Amino acid sequence: MLARAPFISVVLCFISGILLADWLMSFFDINQFVFIGLALLLGVISFVFYFKNAKTAFGVSFSLFLLLVAAYCKVSAEEKRTGEINSLQNIRYSAYEAEIRSLPEKRRRSLRLEATVTRILSDTHWVDTDIHSLISIDAESDVIPKPGDRIVVRGNLERPLEALNPAQFDYRQYLRNKGILWTDYLRSGSFQVITIVEQQNNPVVWSIQISQWADQKFREHIRGDKAYGLVKAMLLGRRDDLGTDQVDDYVASGTVHILSVSGMHVAIIFLVISFLLGWVKRWKYGRFVYLFLVILLLGFYAVATGLPPSVQRATLMCIVFVIAEVFSRKHQAMNTLAVSAFLILLFDPSALYDVGFQLSYLAMSGIFLLYEPILSIYNPENLGNPGNRVLKYLWQVTALSLAAQLATFPLSLYYFHQFPTYFWLVNPFVILFTNILLPAAIVLLLVSTIHVIWIQWLVGKVVEITAWLTDFSVAVPKLLPGYLIENLHLGLLEVVFLYVLLLMIWYACFAKEYSYLKYAFAVSALFVTHSVCMSLITYTDHDSVAHRVPKHAVISFKHGRTLYIACDSGFPADRGAYDFYIKNYAVSKEIGDVVFVVPKAN
């Protein structure tokens, strides 16, 4: 596999360099210029070995070169962000000016926008800056700035919320990985909006305006609120019109990933475009026309979403695939996938820490590696019934969803601590309806420009009906017993054990080296032993923690599988505070029961 897909080794070395960046820099204890010089020297040496056909020496030297380059990319990006933080922390300023870079996202009591701080007012003069920030505006505000507008705010930006409790979600690091270093909350009347006409020609603002136009067209042609909210989330990546119960249904069915624009959405659109335009390749220069049209249509979709990072990554991945298809007679899918991952990480090493990036590439890897082995388990055509074509399609879709789920479930358990038991029942139908819904929604945008009412009505109905069928499918598991197993805890080492186990079983089947099943059994034994030991240690551990929760006084005491929480009278009813500050800690300690201890009022 690695011989036919060399970029897998390249991207694995690069990922290792990103993960080991801080250690490598401290171990060598040299400045960045000497570090990059050492990396370049290794690069030259590796190419010398390559031309001398010294394969082993080339492999070692080139791997070290990739490690150092990845470490340099990661450290330089982090130092740039640290410099941006210090640029505001080390200067006194009384106001700032920021340019809005996104459409407002509806929250419970506010609207959230991404913005770039362009300058700050220090003493009596303005100082230019270029700092990415996240600004929340009171939902009752009289004026809501649009993308491209500038706002002048009197006051200071704040650092994002720091994780001060054990196992708490690190919101500050989450935003830092996205390049967002500062936040602010603006009340009505606390800022002034300045519309800059020249900014309307900015490519980013232009893409956001197209996204806003697409949103308006969806609202115009899709009457049902649930259908509109679903299409808006799936096509434009904005969930602010989804109902709470609607989101809960997708979580319970294990299909919540379709509510975020990701590689799967772009891949579905890519496959549909490729199918519809496949005939173009038969022309004399049809391959190049096909390449141009596919990139153009994928670009249109990416622009319609407002160019969020997840769509940029997925579009790049599909473009790499189509280029490999056009210019190569045969191409290894995993190698092409690795090329796209390498390009993304080269320009943005922090993408490695993005959960969406991790799950997208794991799902695609699972489909490429596990789909065929799972599909071969059962062949409906052997039954000799013409009606088995439907059964064959359902089995293909089921195998596809099982392959993706197998590849992602260890990491999903690690991050989300829950497992939907009926995903295998729902996913085939969701994939089927999604394959209709996504292309139909794109067609709806295209026919919206020709002003033929009956075509718009017809396509709008197709979108509305498939959206309803998708919502109906994901609502079924909640009617069944045990539809969601919650509060599952999986440590990082246990995740590694599970992926090693999965890889060994796959390799045993792929290479027909069934001796690897013995090693897989040994890994599974290690996994069980480690899990049992950690559970026993956790059970016997008695712990007490003074939690830092805004507006509440909270102390917890752990005894066995029970967590006693001594708190003020308002905390038990504040479910949001418990979920954000305490729940992950309770899950990590494998708590079965939570008991709130509230002092009696005098």
C-alpha positions in Angstrom: 0.0 0.0 0.0 2.7 2.5 1.0 4.7 1.7 -2.2 1.7 2.6 -4.3 0.7 5.5 -2.2 4.0 7.3 -1.1 2.2 10.4 0.0 0.7 8.5 2.9 4.2 8.3 4.4 4.9 11.9 3.5 1.8 13.2 5.3 2.3 10.9 8.3 5.9 12.3 8.7 4.5 15.9 8.4 1.8 15.2 11.0 4.4 13.8 13.3 6.5 17.0 12.9 3.4 19.1 13.8 2.8 17.1 16.9 6.4 17.1 18.0 7.1 20.8 17.0 7.5 22.2 20.5 9.6 19.3 21.7 11.9 19.5 18.6 12.4 23.2 19.0 13.2 22.9 22.7 15.5 19.8 22.2 17.6 21.6 19.6 17.5 24.9 21.5 18.3 27.0 18.5 16.6 29.9 16.8 14.2 29.5 13.9 16.8 30.6 11.2 19.3 27.9 12.2 16.4 25.4 12.5 15.1 26.0 8.9 18.7 26.0 7.7 19.2 22.5 9.2 15.9 21.5 7.5 17.1 22.8 4.1 20.4 21.0 4.5 18.6 17.7 5.2 16.5 18.4 2.1 19.5 18.8 -0.1 21.1 15.6 1.4 18.0 13.6 0.8 17.9 14.6 -2.9 21.5 13.6 -3.2 20.7 10.2 -1.8 17.7 10.0 -4.2 19.8 10.5 -7.3 22.4 8.0 -6.0 19.5 5.5 -5.6 20.3 5.1 -1.9 16.8 4.3 -0.9 17.2 3.7 2.8 19.4 6.8 3.3 16.9 8.9 1.2 14.0 7.6 3.2 15.6 8.5 6.6 16.9 11.9 5.5 13.7 12.9 3.7 11.6 11.9 6.7 13.8 14.1 9.0 13.5 16.9 6.5 9.6 16.7 6.6 9.6 16.5 10.4 11.7 19.7 10.7 9.7 21.6 8.0 6.4 20.7 9.7 7.8 21.7 13.1 8.9 25.0 11.7 5.5 25.7 10.0 3.7 24.9 13.3 6.0 27.0 15.6 6.2 30.0 13.2 2.4 30.0 13.0 2.1 29.9 16.8 4.7 32.6 17.3 2.8 34.8 14.9 -0.4 34.4 16.9 1.4 34.9 20.2 2.8 38.1 18.7 -0.7 39.3 17.8 -1.8 38.7 21.4 1.1 40.6 22.8 0.5 43.5 20.3 -2.7 44.2 22.2 -1.8 43.2 25.7 1.3 45.4 25.8 -0.4 48.6 24.6 -3.0 50.8 26.2 -5.8 51.7 23.9 -9.3 53.2 24.3 -11.1 52.1 21.1 -10.7 49.9 18.1 -11.9 49.6 14.5 -12.8 46.3 13.0 -14.0 45.0 9.6 -16.8 42.5 9.6 -15.8 39.3 7.7 -18.9 37.1 8.1 -22.7 37.0 8.1 -24.3 37.2 11.6 -24.8 33.9 13.2 -27.9 33.7 15.5 -27.3 32.7 19.1 -29.8 32.6 22.0 -29.5 36.2 23.0 -26.9 37.6 20.5 -25.6 37.6 17.0 -22.0 36.4 16.4 -19.7 37.8 13.7 -16.1 37.3 12.8 -14.1 40.4 12.3 -10.6 41.7 11.6 -9.3 44.4 13.9 -7.7 46.9 11.5 -6.5 49.6 14.0 -6.6 50.6 17.6 -6.7 54.1 19.2 -3.7 54.5 21.5 -3.6 57.8 23.3 -4.4 60.3 20.5 -3.3 58.3 17.3 -4.5 55.2 15.5 -2.2 52.2 15.3 -2.6 49.7 12.4 -3.2 46.0 13.3 -4.4 42.9 11.6 -6.0 40.6 14.2 -8.8 38.1 13.8 -11.6 38.4 16.5 -15.0 37.1 17.3 -17.6 39.8 18.2 -21.0 39.1 19.7 -23.7 41.8 19.3 -26.9 42.1 21.5 -29.8 40.6 19.5 -31.9 43.6 20.4 -29.4 46.0 18.8 -30.9 48.6 16.4 -28.1 48.3 13.9 -26.5 45.0 12.7 -23.3 45.5 10.6 -23.0 43.7 7.3 -20.0 41.9 5.8 -17.5 44.6 4.6 -18.8 47.2 7.1 -16.5 48.6 9.7 -17.4 49.2 13.3 -15.8 51.6 15.7 -16.0 50.5 19.3 -15.0 52.4 22.5 -13.5 49.8 24.8 -11.1 46.9 24.8 -11.2 43.4 23.4 -10.9 40.4 25.7 -9.2 37.1 25.5 -11.5 34.1 25.0 -12.7 32.1 28.0 -9.9 30.0 29.5 -10.5 26.4 30.7 -10.1 26.6 34.5 -11.9 23.4 35.4 -10.6 19.8 35.0 -11.6 18.2 31.6 -13.5 21.4 30.6 -13.7 22.2 26.9 -10.9 24.6 26.1 -12.7 27.3 24.2 -9.7 29.6 24.1 -7.5 26.9 22.4 -10.4 26.0 20.1 -10.6 29.6 18.8 -6.8 29.9 18.6 -6.7 26.9 16.3 -9.1 28.9 14.1 -6.9 31.9 14.2 -9.3 33.8 16.5 -7.4 35.4 19.4 -9.8 38.1 20.9 -13.5 38.4 21.6 -15.9 41.2 22.6 -19.6 41.6 23.5 -21.2 44.8 22.2 -24.5 46.1 23.6 -26.9 48.2 21.5 -25.5 51.7 21.0 -21.9 50.9 22.1 -20.6 50.9 18.6 -20.8 52.9 15.3 -21.1 51.3 11.9 -19.2 52.7 8.9 -20.0 51.4 5.4 -17.0 51.3 3.2 -18.1 51.2 -0.5 -14.7 49.9 -1.7 -15.0 46.9 0.6 -18.0 45.6 -1.4 -15.5 44.5 -4.1 -13.4 42.5 -1.7 -13.4 38.8 -2.8 -14.3 37.6 0.8 -17.2 40.1 1.1 -18.3 39.1 -2.4 -18.5 35.4 -1.5 -20.4 36.3 1.6 -22.9 38.3 -0.4 -23.4 35.4 -2.7 -24.0 33.2 0.4 -26.6 35.8 1.6 -28.3 35.7 -1.9 -28.5 31.9 -1.7 -30.0 32.1 1.7 -32.7 34.5 0.4 -33.5 32.2 -2.5 -33.9 29.2 -0.2 -36.2 31.2 2.1 -38.2 32.3 -0.9 -38.7 28.9 -2.5 -38.8 26.6 0.6 -41.9 27.2 2.7 -41.4 24.8 5.6 -39.3 26.2 8.4 -37.7 22.8 9.2 -36.9 22.1 5.5 -35.5 25.6 5.1 -33.3 25.3 8.3 -32.0 21.9 7.1 -31.1 23.1 3.6 -29.5 26.3 5.0 -27.4 24.2 7.4 -26.3 21.6 4.9 -25.6 23.9 1.9 -24.5 27.1 3.6 -23.1 25.8 6.9 -25.3 28.0 9.2 -27.4 26.2 11.8 -29.1 29.3 13.3 -32.6 28.4 11.8 -32.6 24.8 13.0 -34.9 23.9 15.9 -33.5 22.3 19.1 -35.6 19.2 18.7 -34.5 18.9 15.1 -30.8 19.0 16.1 -31.4 16.5 18.8 -32.9 14.0 16.3 -29.7 14.2 14.2 -27.5 13.7 17.3 -29.6 10.7 18.4 -29.4 9.1 15.0 -25.7 9.6 14.5 -26.1 11.8 11.5 -25.4 15.2 13.0 -22.3 15.6 10.7 -24.6 16.3 7.8 -25.7 19.6 9.4 -22.2 21.0 8.9 -20.8 21.7 5.5 -17.9 19.2 5.2 -16.0 17.0 2.8 -19.0 14.7 2.5 -21.2 17.4 1.1 -18.6 18.6 -1.4 -17.9 15.0 -2.3 -21.6 14.3 -3.0 -21.8 17.3 -5.3 -18.5 16.4 -6.9 -19.7 12.9 -7.7 -23.0 14.2 -9.1 -21.1 16.8 -11.3 -18.7 14.1 -12.4 -21.6 11.8 -13.4 -23.4 14.5 -15.3 -20.3 15.7 -17.1 -18.6 12.4 -17.7 -19.6 12.4 -21.4 -17.5 15.6 -22.0 -14.3 13.5 -21.6 -15.0 11.8 -24.9 -14.2 14.9 -26.8 -10.8 15.5 -28.3 -9.8 17.9 -25.5 -12.7 16.9 -23.3 -10.6 16.1 -20.3 -9.5 19.7 -20.0 -13.0 21.0 -20.5 -14.3 18.5 -17.9 -11.6 19.6 -15.5 -12.4 23.3 -16.0 -16.2 22.8 -15.6 -15.8 20.6 -12.4 -13.5 23.2 -10.8 -15.9 26.0 -11.9 -19.0 24.3 -10.4 -17.2 23.3 -7.2 -15.9 26.8 -6.9 -19.4 28.2 -7.3 -20.6 25.9 -4.5 -17.7 26.9 -2.3 -18.4 30.6 -2.9 -22.1 30.1 -2.2 -21.3 28.8 1.3 -19.2 31.9 2.1 -15.9 30.1 1.8 -15.6 28.7 5.4 -12.4 26.8 6.1 -14.1 23.4 6.1 -15.4 24.0 2.6 -12.1 25.3 1.4 -10.4 22.1 2.6 -13.0 19.8 1.1 -13.0 21.7 -2.3 -9.2 21.5 -2.4 -9.5 17.7 -1.7 -12.0 17.2 -4.6 -9.9 19.4 -7.0 -6.8 17.2 -6.2 -8.9 14.1 -7.0 -10.2 15.5 -10.3 -6.7 16.6 -11.4 -5.4 13.1 -10.5 -8.3 11.6 -12.5 -7.6 13.8 -15.6 -3.8 13.6 -15.7 -3.3 10.0 -14.5 -4.5 6.8 -16.1 -4.5 5.1 -12.7 -4.4 6.9 -9.4 -4.4 5.5 -5.8 -7.3 7.1 -3.9 -5.5 7.1 -0.6 -2.4 8.7 -2.2 -4.6 11.5 -3.7 -6.3 12.0 -0.3 -2.9 12.3 1.4 -1.8 14.9 -1.2 -4.8 17.1 -0.3 -4.1 16.6 3.4 -0.5 17.6 3.0 -1.3 20.8 1.0 -3.8 21.8 3.7 -1.4 21.2 6.6 1.5 22.9 4.8 -0.4 26.2 4.7 -2.4 25.7 8.0 -0.7 23.3 10.5 -3.5 24.1 13.1 -6.0 22.4 10.8 -4.7 19.1 12.3 -6.4 20.0 15.6 -9.7 20.8 14.0 -12.2 18.0 14.8 -13.9 18.4 11.5 -10.6 18.0 9.6 -9.8 14.8 11.6 -13.3 13.2 11.2 -13.5 14.1 7.5 -10.2 12.5 6.6 -10.8 9.5 8.8 -14.3 9.0 7.1 -12.8 9.2 3.6 -10.0 6.9 4.6 -12.5 4.4 6.0 -14.5 4.5 2.8 -11.4 4.0 0.6 -10.0 1.1 2.8 -13.0 -0.6 4.3 -15.8 -0.2 1.8 -14.8 -3.0 -0.6 -14.1 -5.6 2.2 -17.5 -4.8 3.9 -19.3 -4.9 0.5 -17.9 -8.3 -0.3 -19.4 -9.8 2.8 -22.8 -10.0 1.1 -23.9 -10.0 -2.5 -27.7 -9.6 -3.2 -27.2 -10.6 -6.8 -26.5 -14.2 -5.8 -30.1 -14.5 -4.9 -31.2 -14.3 -8.5 -34.1 -12.0 -7.9 -34.5 -9.0 -10.3 -35.9 -7.0 -7.3 -32.5 -7.3 -5.6 -31.2 -4.3 -7.5 -32.9 -2.2 -4.8 -31.4 -4.5 -2.1 -28.0 -4.2 -3.8 -28.2 -0.4 -3.7 -29.3 -0.4 0.0 -26.4 -2.8 0.8 -23.9 -0.5 -1.0 -25.1 2.5 0.9 -25.1 0.5 4.2 -21.5 -0.7 3.5 -20.5 2.9 2.8 -21.9 4.2 6.1 -20.4 1.3 8.0 -17.0 2.0 6.5 -17.1 5.7 7.5 -18.5 4.9 10.9 -15.9 2.3 11.7 -13.1 4.7 10.8 -14.5 7.6 12.9 -16.2 6.0 15.9 -13.1 5.8 18.3 -12.4 9.5 17.8 -16.1 10.3 18.0 -16.3 8.6 21.3 -13.2 10.4 22.5 -14.7 13.8 21.7 -18.4 13.4 22.1 -18.8 10.6 24.7 -21.9 9.0 23.1 -22.7 6.3 20.6 -25.9 6.2 18.4 -27.0 2.5 18.4 -29.2 2.8 15.3 -26.9 4.6 12.9 -26.8 1.5 10.7 -30.5 1.7 10.3 -30.8 5.4 9.5 -27.6 6.2 7.6 -28.6 4.4 4.3 -31.8 6.4 4.0 -30.1 9.7 5.0 -27.3 9.2 2.4 -30.0 8.3 -0.2 -32.0 11.5 0.5 -28.9 13.6 0.9 -27.7 12.5 -2.6 -31.0 14.0 -3.9 -31.3 17.0 -1.6 -27.8 18.5 -2.1 -27.8 18.5 -5.9 -31.5 19.6 -6.0 -30.7 22.6 -3.8 -27.8 23.6 -6.1 -30.2 23.3 -9.1 -32.7 25.5 -7.2 -30.1 28.2 -6.9 -29.3 28.0 -10.6 -33.0 28.0 -11.8 -33.6 31.0 -9.5 -31.7 33.1 -12.0 -33.9 32.3 -15.0 -37.3 33.4 -13.6 -39.3 30.4 -14.9 -41.9 30.1 -12.1 -43.0 26.5 -12.8 -39.4 25.1 -12.8 -38.6 27.0 -9.6 -41.8 25.6 -8.0 -41.0 22.0 -9.2 -37.4 22.0 -8.0 -38.4 23.7 -4.7 -40.9 20.9 -4.1 -38.2 18.3 -4.7 -36.0 20.0 -2.2 -38.8 20.4 0.3 -40.0 16.8 0.1 -36.4 15.3 0.3 -35.7 17.6 3.3 -38.9 16.3 5.0 -37.9 12.7 4.3 -34.5 13.3 5.8 -36.0 14.8 8.9 -38.5 11.9 9.2 -35.7 9.3 8.9 -33.6 10.8 11.6 -36.6 11.1 14.0 -37.2 7.3 13.9 -34.4 6.2 16.4 -36.0 8.2 19.2 -39.0 6.0 19.0 -36.8 2.9 19.7 -35.4 1.8 23.0 -31.8 2.5 23.8 -31.3 4.8 20.9 -28.3 6.7 22.4 -25.6 5.4 24.8 -24.3 8.5 26.6 -21.4 9.4 29.0 -18.9 7.0 27.4 -15.3 7.8 28.3 -12.4 6.8 26.1 -8.8 7.8 26.8 -6.3 8.9 24.2 -4.3 5.6 24.6 -7.5 3.6 24.2 -8.2 5.5 20.9 -4.7 4.5 19.7 -5.3 0.9 20.6 -8.6 0.8 18.7 -7.1 2.3 15.5 -4.1 -0.1 15.7 -6.6 -3.0 16.1 -8.6 -1.7 13.1 -5.5 -1.3 10.9 -4.2 -4.8 11.7 -7.6 -6.4 10.9 -7.7 -4.5 7.6 -4.2 -5.3 6.7 -4.7 -9.0 7.4 -7.7 -9.0 5.0 -6.0 -6.7 2.4 -2.7 -8.6 2.2 -4.1 -12.0 3.1 -1.6 -12.1 5.9 -3.8 -13.7 8.5 -1.0 -14.0 11.0 -1.7 -10.3 11.7 -5.0 -11.4 13.3 -2.9 -12.8 16.2 -1.4 -9.4 16.7 -4.8 -7.9 16.5 -6.0 -10.2 19.3 -3.0 -9.2 21.4 -3.8 -5.5 20.9 -7.4 -6.1 21.8 -6.2 -7.9 25.0 -4.0 -4.9 25.8 -7.0 -2.6 25.2 -9.3 -4.5 27.5 -6.6 -4.8 30.3 -5.8 -1.1 30.1 -9.5 -0.1 30.1 -10.3 -2.3 33.1 -7.3 -1.1 35.1 -8.1 2.5 34.4 -11.7 2.0 35.4 -10.7 0.4 38.7 -8.3 3.2 39.4 -10.9 5.8 38.6 -13.5 4.0 40.8 -11.3 3.8 43.9 -10.1 7.4 43.5 -11.8 9.8 45.8 -11.5 13.4 44.5 -12.7 16.8 45.5 -12.6 19.9 43.2 -13.5 23.5 43.7 -15.0 24.4 40.3 -14.8 27.9 38.9 -18.3 28.6 37.4 -19.4 32.2 36.7 -22.2 33.4 38.9 -22.2 30.1 41.0 -20.4 28.5 43.9 -19.6 24.8 43.1 -17.6 22.2 44.9 -17.7 18.5 43.9 -16.8 15.3 45.9 -16.4 12.0 44.1 -17.1 8.7 45.8 -17.2 5.6 43.7 -19.4 6.3 40.7 -21.3 9.1 42.5 -20.5 12.8 42.2 -21.8 14.9 45.0 -22.0 18.6 44.0 -22.3 21.2 46.8 -23.6 24.3 45.2 -25.9 27.4 45.5 -29.6 27.0 44.9 -29.5 28.3 41.3 -26.9 25.9 39.9 -29.0 22.7 39.6 -31.5 24.5 37.3 -28.7 26.0 35.2 -28.2 23.1 32.9 -26.0 25.0 30.4 -23.5 25.8 33.2 -23.3 22.2 34.3 -22.9 20.9 30.7 -20.1 23.4 29.9 -18.1 23.4 33.1 -18.8 20.1 34.9 -20.1 17.4 32.6 -16.8 16.5 30.9 -15.2 16.0 34.3 -18.1 13.8 35.4 -17.7 11.7 32.2 -13.9 11.4 32.6 -14.5 10.1 36.1 -17.1 7.6 34.8 -19.8 9.0 37.1 -23.1 7.1 37.1 -25.1 9.4 39.5 -24.9 13.1 40.2 -26.3 14.3 43.5 -26.8 18.1 44.0 -26.4 19.2 47.7 -28.0 22.6 48.2 -27.8 24.3 51.6 -31.2 25.0 53.1 -32.4 28.6 53.2 -32.5 30.2 56.6 
